[in-house]
Amino acid sequence: MKYYNKKIDMSLLKEGFTIPVELVNDFLVISEENPDKSDENGLNTYSQVRFIMNDQDYLLPIKKVSSQREHLYQIRYTPTNPFAIELNKCFKAIYNDNNDLTTFDTREEYLEFSIDTEKNVVNCKPYNRESIEKWQELLGYIGPEDSINFNDYKKSYKLVWIKSIINLLKTHKTTTFENLFVEALSIYKQLLSKGYSVEESLKDNNSLEVSSNRVRTIMTDAPMTAFGLSGFFSIDRNKKNIIIPKDLKNSLTNTNIKELEKIIDKKIEVYFMKKSIEVTGTLGENLQFVLDNYNDAIKVRYPNHEVNRIVTKESVSNLQDIITNDQFLVNGSVGIGNWSNVPWIAIMDKKETTSTQKGMYLVYLINKDSKIVYLSLAFGVTDFSKNLSTKEFKVKMKDLVEYYKSRLGIQMMDKEIDLGTQVLGKKYAMASIWYKTYSYPDLDDDERLRSDLFEALKIYERALKIKNGDSIIDINQEEINNQKRVEDLLIWTNNLKDYLESRSLNYTIESLKSIIMSMKTKPLVLLAGLSGTGKSKIVEGIANALSATMENNRYKMISVRPDWSDPSDLLGYVGLNDKFNPGPLAEFLYHANNTIEPCILCLDEMNLARVEHYFSDVLSVIETRKRDNENVSTDLLFSNEIFKSDDASRQKYSKLRLTDNVFIFGTVNMDDSTHPFSNKVLDRANTIEFNHIDLRSLPSNEVKKDFQMPLLKTSLIKSDYIRLDECLNHGQNMMTANQVIEILVQINGILKKQNLQFGYRVRDEIIYFVTQSVNHNMMNFDEAIDFCIYQKILPKVKGSGFQLKELINTLFEYCSDKKNSIDHGDGYQYLKMETDLMKNMGKYPVSTQKIVDIMKSYEVEGYATFWS
């Protein structure tokens, strides 16, 4: 079979085409003489060639056009020839709207000829730019033939799958799933026959042959979407047929199929050669490589196998790249002198140990038989077991492990680590305090591996604090064991309402949703309202619902004093004796920095003193939040200089930060004894009011007084985003953010008239609030916007003058979606607003009602203010 492509031009559509010199003989071989005709010079006999296009047959004349050029031959026809007419139908897109045959656009279209000398026929296949672009897109996705990126080709499955499809297309077999499976199985057997080492997951246990069932299972469980091929190939719902999009199918000419086959064959060769020589993958890929190949490795002379390099170098390098902290030493081993039954990669805090024979460390332990990897916090067993009998080792190690489990609040594992039946493996298992388990396909999830490692590093750090006798928050073991952590924020918030009611605290579910989402958006929330409305109580109630109490130092109430004029009363100061006297916030943060659980601080009557004076350092530090690997924290709260010669205090307090498990509430009363808030404070907080009082509201008899609050998954209460780019890169957030911005631009245009507009910080935090509320199903879009206007924007509205009255009225019209002509006389505008709202509160009811209150304060008191 020989191929060539002909770019469509006008002559091809109307007259014919010249045959390439190198293909003339092939055309002549398959031509049939027509004895009824000869050329005018008698130099040759007219012949005909059979063409097939779109399942139709055509006989077209082949002619030598010049005696001076011996090998110049053409296929000739007129515009009325059926073949020319069919070509015009195939390529009509190249003409303009007037179908002017003399005018072309820039569209590229081709006709592929494939000469079948066995059947004496020329097969024609038309294709156009869309097909070319889809073909080029597929080539770009697959990549150059001599290049293998192990992030794209973690296993051979994708390459073999494409090769199987090529074989089906090349042999004109139907692209059914069954045919695809048969081809893939055949390809794997061919690879084995060439001496390549295919994945262990394709073999039965302890077998050197490819398992038909394993190949079928993997192809069934790993559809083309998992390989990133869904834009090119897919499988129907019944997993019977392979679907190829029309534009790609049109581009899969015989020439292109041949080119694709060449690329894939080369890539398969490069893949297996590179796999056998050097693997430079991610941590998960390298661990999977060890699982797949360790049983083969121990059959060769130690240490002459690739798994040795993967364990001792590549995986070590992976972990060093992830951890990026010089305080940790990373080592890996497959044994000393002989292959170990339990290969490992350990992470050691250098202050604790530099050898896995002693001390405490994190370690990846590999069970070569069950194909499982464990990430474990464990003790070195070599030094520990010296001079101990096996029985004594078991007793002492069990006591030690249980002690740390109870102090760390680690739940009981479903089952013990399984590292085989040999003595060393059993000792490793007994020395494990905490662990995570991975097997195929867990090791494909790099994000999970990173997240689990950071969690393990935190647990390791806390365990070392226990060992060194430092203060650490004890978690109630019984409570954790008996309660399941809820992983749905809305479910937990509904439970919170019942929990608070069981303690005679009645709040609307809307208020609770607003508070929880405010906490999740920014760790500073202001609760304003009349004295006695339960502001302090709700903070304590939420804290207790999160298992934060004064007894475990995760909840603290600090009563603000009117004479606080600088941060020293809150944070601490150095006395005349050069000793540092820690403030209540420093003590609270010391405990908070030693746990990953939520910690709640309540500044009671926060504005008895000027917040900007005593709280300025904290307000500034809040804005330094940044993501450190998977954790969020701020800059240090103290500089080293503040401790002077007090080294003990420096060691204890110098590293304090506002970590992402710290949430600060401020309760606020607005009367003659308090100070107003500046924009610096308001911009950094959500303000929630508690002014609605219903004295008839009593606790329901239906609520159980012993209501048990379920634990919340800790990460759900923490902010999902601290930078706008993080938010916009997540799911559908870009669309939501654009909707939010359009609304904020309109509101800022209204506020600008009185220089009350807000900046980027407020914009970003409103985007966080809305996207998180929508993503967690806590509120719909309009509800979230309503609370943001109320909590972040309206507290800035204050002042006097008729222009401000007009501004308030414009805000009312915007939020209520009602026209409201301004009253220039002595009548009260707010009464007119209330009348308008009796039937319908408008699009943003919470904000609309507050705007009416602000107008009332303006008209009755002569000064507009958010604070009732």
LINBELBEL-V7650 format. One line per field, one symbol per residue. ss: DSSP state (2 for helix, 1 for strand, 0 for the rest). psi: psi as a letter, one per 20 degrees, with the letter a starting at -180 (. if undefined). burial: b if it has 9 or more other C-alpha atoms within 8 Angstrom, else e. Layout:
ss: ???
psi: ???
burial: ???
This chain:
ss: 0111111002222201110022222222220111111100000011111111100111111111000000001111000002222222220222100000000100000111111100001111111022222222222222000000000000002222222222222200000122222222222222222000000222100000010222222222200222200000111000001111022222200222222222222222222222222000002222222222222220000000022222222222222222200001111110000000000111111000000000011111111000011111111022220000022222222222222222220000000000000022222222011111110002220222222222222222222222200000000022222200110022222222222220000000222222222222200111111000002222222222200000000011111000000002222111000001110222222222000000111111022200222202222222000111001110000002222000222222200000000111111100000000002222000111110000000000000000000011022220000002222200002222222222222222222222000002222222222222222000002222222222222222001002222222222222220000000000002222222220000000222222222222222220010000
psi: pqqqqppprhhhhhhaqppqgiighgghhjqpqniiqrrhikhrpprqppqppljqqpoqqpppipihnhkoqqpqrrhiphghghghghkiiirahjkoiipqajppqrpppponihjlqoppoqqaggggghghggghghrqhjpooihhmhriggghgghggghghhjkqqmrhghgggggggghhhghhijqorqhiiqrpkqiqppghggggghghmrhhhijjhigqrqrhjlhqpppqghhhhimrhghgggggggggghgggghghhhgppmargggghhggghihhhgiirppkmqhhghggifghggghhhgglpiipppqqqjrohqpqinqqoqopphhgqjpiiraprqpoppohgilqppoqorqpighhipjprgghgggghgggghghghhikpqpqhrqpokaiqggghggghjpgqrqpprpjhiinhggggghghghhgggghhhgghjjrpqpppoghgghipqppkohgghhhhgghghhikkooqqhggggggghgghgpkoppoqrqpjjkghhhghggghhjkorhhjjippppopqhjpirihhghrrpahjjppoprhhggghghhikqiqppppooplhkhrohhgijggghghhijpqpndiqprarqhqqhhhidjnhghghhihjprnrjjpppqpqpqnaiirqrqrhhghhjrpppqmiopniipqqpiipphkpopqqppghhiqphqiqhhgghjocjhgggghggggghggghhghhhjkjrrahgggghhggggghgghjkhqrghgggghggghhghiioqaaqhhhghghhhhghghikppnppoibiqohhhhghghihhpiahmhghghhhghghghghgijppqho.
burial: eebeeeebeeebbbbbbebeeeebebbeebbeebeeebbeeeeebbbbbbbbbeeeebebbbbbeeeeeeebbbbbbbbeeeebbebbeebeebbbeeeeeeebeeeebbbbbbbbbeebbbbbbbbbbebbebbeebbeeeeebeebebeebeebebbbbbbbbbbbbbeeeebbbebbbebbbebbbebbeeebebbeebbbeeeeebbeebbbeebeebbbbebebbebbbbbeebbbbbbeebbbbbbbbbbbbebbbbbbbbbebbbbbebeebebbbbbbbbbbbbbbbebbebebeebbbbbbbbbbbbebbbeeeeeeebbbbbbbeeeebeebbbbbbbbbebbeebebbbbbbbbbbbeebbbbbbbbbbbeeebeeeeeeebbeebbeebbebbbbbbbeeeeeeeebeeeeebbbbbbbbbbbeebbeeebebbeebbbbebebbebbebbbbbeeeeebbebebeebbeeeebeebbebbbbbbbbbbbeebbbebeebbbbbbbbbbbbbbbbbbbeebbbbebbbbbbbbbebbeebbbbbebebeeebeebbbbbbbbeeebbbebbbebbbbbbbbbbeebbbbbbbbbbbbbbbbbbbbebebbebbebeeeebbbbbbbeeeebbebeebbeebbbbbbbbbbbbbbbbbbeeebbebeeebbbbbbbbebbeeeeeeebeeebeeebeebbbbbebbbbebbeeebbbeeeebbebbeebbeebeebbbbbbebebbeeeebbbbbbbbbbbbbebebbbbebbbbbbbbbbbbbbbbebeeebbbbbbbbbbebbbbeeeeeeeeebbbeebbebbeeebbebbbbbbbbbbbbbbbbeeebbbbeb
